[in-house]
Amino acid sequence: MSYQILFIDDDEKILKSFQRTLSSQFKVMTAVGPEEALRIIEEKGPFPVVVSDMKMPGMNGIEMFSHARKISPDSIHILLTGFADLQTAMDGVNKGGLFRFLTKPCDIDTLSTALQDGLRQYQLIMSEKELLEQTLLGTVKVLGEILALVNPSAQGVTNRLKKYCRHMINVLGLKERWLFDMAIMLSQLGSLTIPSEILNRFISGATMSDEEMAMIKQLPTVTVKLLMHIPRLEDVIEIISRQNTSYSQFPEYSNPEEYSKLHLGAQMLHVAIGLDCQLMSGVTPAKVLTHMRDDIKEFNPALVAAMDSYDFELLNMVRMRVACKDLNTKMILDEDVYSKGGVLLAPNGQWVTLALMMGLLNYSRSIGVKEPFYVLIPLVDYEV
């Protein structure tokens, strides 16, 4: 794979010399000055390796790297400078996240070796990141399958929350989708400790006793306790722990770029949960959104507004009746599925996963399932 390397200097002659001497080994892009560099990183990045001069007008190389890390945190930074003092080196490591510190003039062989080392370091970081994400995502999916088998209603809630949150993410063009997805998929895990009958009554909007409501309110706390010993889930746990927190209880931010991704994730879950609770109790989508728009202390207005364009009627899906043997993983259940003995096996709104499909098929062949039942089939491919 051919990786681009970005060189930054306020002297165009030096940049042209980099292109001339290194283009046979590397794919070189240049930026004249720090402001242009940050714009290029934002628009054309990420760049695996970024090389910058130290002394430039407006901001120096270390200051530029500090800003660049917010845009592209995984990039490898190499600083070229003629001011080789210890304090500069320390600042570069602590503030700019430097990989290498090279003094000028720097011969081509030394620079080429540093670039190759930087590319290898970038590849290592990305490989470890991909492995971690895939491992965690696989673990989350297994936990979701267990939740679906033990407490189908809870998994039905998760599936609906996922659809609402993904719509908000797409409308607002939010980053950190992986983080948000993880938090959504794990947010209802604590429901494993709540009897299905109580959870079903809460979802349907039935009257609850104080003791039963206490169980529901403790759901985020129980979920956090179940997850706290899994490494690298600290951000996910923070989002889940605050999913019942009102919008007014979060700090105010001067602009969207400063908004905490963890606070935003928690507010997104809070909007989705509030929306789902009212919809499942029989309130129409229009009335739910009107109520949530008016309650600006409880719900983030920008996230509520994003749901105005959500297709609650699922007009892009076809409804049809099928038997267990006809199920596939493109379908969504459009009614509760029960065993012949009246036990809820899967809730309305749940995506048909491979585990669910096999479980229902086994039930159908042994105990028996009330079939056929209604499902929704997308006219276009949906991401599950």
VENBELFEN-V244422 format. One line per field, one symbol per residue. phi: phi as a letter, one per 40 degrees, with the letter a starting at -180 (. if undefined). psi: psi as a letter, one per 30 degrees, with the letter a starting at -180 (. if undefined). burial: # if it has 24 or more other ideal C-beta (glycine too) atoms within 12 Angstrom, else .. A space follows every 10 residues. Layout:
BEGIN
phi = ???
psi = ???
burial = ???
END
This chain:
BEGIN
phi = .cccbbbbac bccccccccc cbccbbcbbb bcgccccccc cccbccbdbb bbcccacgac cccccccccc cbccccbbbb acbcbccccc ccccbbgccb bbcccbcccc cccccccccc cccccccccc cccccccccc cccccccccc bdcccccdcc dcccccccdc ccgccgddcc dccccbcbcc cdcbddcccc ccccgccbcc ccccccccdc cccdcccccc cgbdcccccc cbcbccdccc ccbcadcccc cccccccccc ccccccdccc chccdccccc ccccccccbc dccccccccc cccfccbbca cbbdcccacc cbcbacbbcc cgcccacdgc ccccccdccc cccccbchbc bcacbbbccb cbcc
psi = kjkkkkkklf jfeeeeeeee ffffeljkkl kjleeeeeee eeefalkekk kklejlkekl eeeeeeeeef eiffkkkkkk lgiileeeee eeeeefhkel jkkkkkleee eeeeeeeeee eeeeeeeeee eeeeeeeeee eeeeeeeeee ieeeeeeeee eeeeeeeeee efhkaheeee eeeefffgef fffkkeeeee eeefglkkle eeeeeeffee eeeeefffgk lggeeeeeee fgfgkleffl lkkfleffkk eeeeeeeeee eeeeeeeeef ggkleeeeee eeefiffekj eeeeeffegk iffhfgkkkl klleffklgf lkkglkkllf ggkkeklkfk kjleeeeeee eeeefdekkj lllklkkkfl kkk.
burial = ..######## ...##..#.. .#...#.### ####.###.# #...###### ######..## #########. ##.####### #......#.. ##..###### ##...#.... ##.###.##. ##..#..... .....##.## #.######## ########## #########. .#.#.##### ########## ##.#.#.### .###...... ....##..## .###.##... ..#.###### #####.#..# ........#. ########## ########## ....#..##. .##....### .###.##..# .#....#... .#.#..#..# #########. ...####### ###.###.## #.##....## #.#.####.. ....
END
